[in-house]
Amino acid sequence: MYSQPVGQIVADKTGATTKNTDEHSNTDYQTRQTLTVKMLNGPKRGHTYRTDNQYTRSGAVDQRYRVGQQVFISWQDKARTKLAITNQKRDTVIVLLIWLVAVVLIAVLRWRGAVAILSVVANIALFLLAIELELLHYGASMLWIFTALTFAFTVVTLLLILGPKRQFGVASLATLAGTFLAYGIFVFVLHITGGVGLHYEAVAYTVQQPKPIFWASIMIGSLGAIMDETSDISSALAQIVVETPDVHRWQLFRSGMTVGREIVGPLISILFLIFMADTFPMAVLYLNNGNSFSQTFTWTMYLGMVQSLVSAIGIVVTVPLTSLLSMVLLGGRK
């Protein structure tokens, strides 16, 4: 199934280890290993070759290979007598993990689990479609494309998860309103401050205009947390209406605010932990190479912190929005 040559390591001979220390007193150890690789596909299938590999103990930009691992390789000459390992073949493990997640979801949640998997697949398809459209326009219409993607994500996900109910209308309207309200606050603050100190060039792996890429990530990043919150609150209030049809609408609003206060703290904490996990390795690398904390924060954490703050604002303002829409649309006694 692979057009790229794939091999399997059948023997490993480890050489001497050398110690390296840089000007910042960072110490690492480099080791050379000689590997015997057996080809698994292509015209050279079954043939064995020897190649060298250097790896460091830190494993920042390389890795140690072990017997039994499958690897992607590239030929170094036209006669295909010399090869080099380009990377480890990890897709088998990824497919296995995806399968296990699907099995557990269906086993525990049954039909709901299958719908959750379907929503993820649908969102991946929508995201890939948005990327293709963005590439066709060379990034010129990125914000408009991702604005439309925000609507599509919201409608498709909540429609599959909640079904065509009034609860779906509440969650959809509240999600979109909260997302774009938080985004509007972000744009307004940038306007009055002139965006001073916001270094868009710190966006990782940017090959186009970094500003619209970051603005689009703000929009999509806020959407996930807000959608989680609105579905929780609307589900709780819909259940209250089912069990107590004569509940007063004002009581329904207050119940929504109570539920919102309970989940706002954990949601914001989760956002902060995700942000820390994403930036921590690069921050350590910056600090270990002689950069000050302020410089490290600016170039590794600043944009992530802004994104987390915008999402937190969206989480907070969505609580009264969802409660108000639930009071109006879900029913109850006037």
N, C-alpha and C positions, 0 to 999 in steps of 0.2 A: 504493500500500500504506500510505501515511501519512495519518492523520487530521490531523496537525499540518501547517501550511503549510511547504513547503520551497522555498527559492529558491537561485539561483546568482549569485555576484558577477561582473558583467560589466565593471565599470569602477571605478577607485579613484583618488580625487584627495586627495593628502595635503596638509594644511595646516601651519601653523607649529608649532614645538616649544617648549614652555616648561619651565623648570627649576624643580624644587621641592626644598626642603631642610627637614627637620623639626628638632625640638629636639635630636635625638641625632646630628645631622650626617649623616643618611642622605639621599643625593641620588638623585632619580629624574627622568625626563624624560617629559612628557606630550604626546601628539600627537593632533590631531583629524584625522579623515579622512572624506571624503564618499564614500559607496558607492552604486553603481547595482546594484540587485538585480532579477533576472529571475525571475518566479514559475515553478515547475516543476510544480505540481499545484493542484488546486482550481479554483473558478470563475474565478479571476484568472490562470489559467495563460497564460504568454506575455506578460503585462503587465510593464512595468518600473517601478521605484519608486526614489526616492532616500531615503537615510537617513544619519544621522551616527553616528560611533563614535569614542570616545576610548580610547586605549590608552597604557600606560606601557612604558618600556623593560624594567622588571623583569618585567612580565607576571604579577604575583602574583594579581590578581583580574580581569584583563582580557586581551585579546589583539588583535593586529593581524590584520585580514582582508585576503586577497589575491585577485586576479582568478582565477577558476576554482574557488574553494572553494564548496561547497554548505553552506547554513546553515539552521537552523530559525528561523522568524520568528513573531511575534505581531502581530496587528492592533491598532492604537491607537485606532481609532474604528469605529463600526458600519457606516459606509459603505465601509470597507476602502480608504481612500485613503492612510493612513499606516501604516507598519510599523516594527517594531524587531527587531533580531537578538537572539535569546535565546542561541544557542550554535552552534558549528560542528557540522556533521553528520559524525561520525567512524565511523559503523557500517560503512561500506564498507571502510575500512582494517582494522577489527577482524575482519570476516568473511573478508577476504583472508588475514590472518595466521593465523586459525584453520584455514583451508583448507590453507595451506602447512605448518603444524605436522602436520596429519593426513596429508598426502601424504608428508612426510619420515618420520614414524613408520612408516607402512605400507611405504614403499619400503625402509627400513633394517631394520626388525624384522619385517615381513610380518605373520603372524598375531598375534604378540606385540604389535605396534604397534596393531592393531585392538582387541585385548583391553584395552590400556592406555587407548585412547580410550573404550571402552565403560565402563570403571571410572570414568573422570572424569565421564561423563554420568550414570552411576548415582549417584555421590556428590553431584553437583549437584542431582539430583532429590530425594535424601534430605534434603539441606540445606534446600531450598525447602519440603519437607513439614514439617520441624522448625520453620521460621520461621512457617509458617501455623498450626501447633498452638500455638506460643508466643503468637502474636497472639490466638488464640481464648481463651487463658487470661490475657491481659493481663499476661504476664510472671510470673505467680504460680508456674508450674511449670517455669521455665526450666531449672534445674539437673537436674531429673529428665528433661526432654525431651532435653537435650544429653548426659546420661549414656546414655540409650538410643541416641542418635545415635552416640556413641562405639562402642558395640557394633556398630551397623549398619555404620558406616564400616569397621571392622576386618574383619568377616566378609565383606562384599561385595567390598572391595578385594582382600584376600588370596585369597579363593576364586577370583576372576577371574584374578588374576595367577599364583598358584601352582597352582591346581587342587585337586581333592579328594584330597590326599595327606597323609601323615603330616607332611610339612614344613609344610603349611597349619595343622595343629593346633598344632605347635610355635610358629610365628610368631604365630598368633592368641592363644594363651594367654600367651605372653611379652609381646606388645604390650599386652594388657589389664592384665596384672599389673604391668608397668612403669609404665603410665600412671596407674593408680589408686594405686600405691605412691608415686609422685612427688607425686600430688595429695594423698594422705594426709599426707605430710611437710609440704607447703605449709600444709594446714589446721592441723596440729599446731603448727607454728611460729607461725602467726597466733594460735592459742589461748594459747600461753604468753607471747607478747609483747603480746597485746591489739591487734595490728594497728597499733601506734603508727607514725605517719609514712606510712601507706599512704593516699593521697588518691584515693579512688575517683571523686571528681568530675572528675578529670583524664582520665577515659575520653572519647575523642573522640566527639562527636555523640550523647551519651547523652540519650535522651528518656524512659527508664524508670528503674528502680532500677539505679544503676551497679554495685553490688556483685555481684549475680548475673550480670550481663553479663560482668564481668571474670573471675569464677570460671569461667564457662562457656568463655571464651576461653583460660584457662589449660589447661583439660582438652583442648580441641580442638587448641590449639597444640602441646602436648606429644605428642599422638597421632601427628602426621605424622612427626616426627623419630624417634620410637621405632619406628614401623612400618617405616621405612626400614632401621633398624639390625637389627631382628629378621629381616626378610626376607633381608638380606645374610648374616647369620651362619648362619641355618638353611639357606640355599641352599648355602653353602660346606660345611657339615657333612654335608648330604644327599649331596652329590657325593663326599665322602670315603667315606661308607658304600657308595655304589654302586661305587666303584673299589677299595675295600679292605673287603670284607664282614666280614673277621675282625678289624677294628680293635677295640682294647680300648675300652670305654666311657669309662674314665677318660682315655684319650688323646683321645677325642672331646671331652670336656669341656675339656681343656687346649687343644685346637685352637680351640675356640670362644672361649676367653678370649684367645688370641693374636690371632684375627681381630678380636675386640672392641676390644682395645687399639689396633689399627691404625686403626680407623675412628672411635673416640670423639673423638680430637682434631680431625679435619676436620669432623665433624658439629657439634661445639660451636662451632668457628670459623665455620661457615656460619650458625649461629643468631645469633651475635654480629654478623656482617656484615649479615644481614637486619634485625636490630634497629637497627643504626646507619643503614642506608639509609632506614629508616622514620622515624626521629626526627630525622635531621640537618637537613632543611630548617626544621622548626619550631624546633629549638634555635637555629639561626642567626638566625631572626627574633626570638626572645626576646632573645638576646644583643645584637642590633643596636638593640633598643629599650630599653636601659638596665637590663635585669634582670641580677642577679648569677648566677654560675655555679651556685651551690647552688639558687637559685630556679628557674633554667632546668632543672636536672636533675630537680627535684621535679615540675615540671609538664609536662615533655615526655619524660623518659627513665625515670623511676622505675618506672612500671608495666611498661614494656617490659623493663626490666632484671630485674624480678621474674619475669616470664613466661619470659625466657631462662634464668634460673637454675633455675627449676622444670623446664624442659625438659632442661637439662643434667644435673640430678640424675636424671631419668628415663632419660636416655641411659646414664649410668654404671651405675645399679642393674640395668638390663635386660641387660647383658652376662652376668653370672653366671646370671641367670634363664633366658636363652635357651640358654646352654651346658648348664645342668642339665636343662632340658626336652628338649634334643636328645639328651643322654646317655641319658635314660630312654625316649624315644619313637621315636627314629630307628633303634635297634637297635645292633648291634655285639656284640663278645664281652664277657661278664660277667667 
